[in-house]
Amino acid sequence: MDTVNSDQLILLAIEDITDKRKIEEGLVEVEKLFEESKERLKLAIDATDLGIWDYHPLTGKLVCDNGCKKMLGLLQPVLNENPANIAIA
């Protein structure tokens, strides 16, 4: 508390967080939809016996899921090598 001319004053700080709260609620909804989408994709891939791979050109790393490894006959130790060096078993 502060005093002015011997009157006591109370200082309040008020911040409108409406927009911030809407953004946070929107992010929660987006995360929920993303998780549902990932689950649907996983179910579709599992049901169709497909595989997924991802190539990172900056690092030269190739990442394959088990379905992809199974289809291509790749061995686990080979996956961390440059794709140009990958040998099909």
Secondary structure as UniProt FT lines:
FT   STRAND          2..4
FT   TURN            5..6
FT   STRAND          7..9
FT   HELIX           18..48
FT   STRAND          53..56
FT   TURN            57..60
FT   STRAND          61..64
FT   HELIX           66..72
FT   HELIX           76..80
FT   HELIX           83..85
//
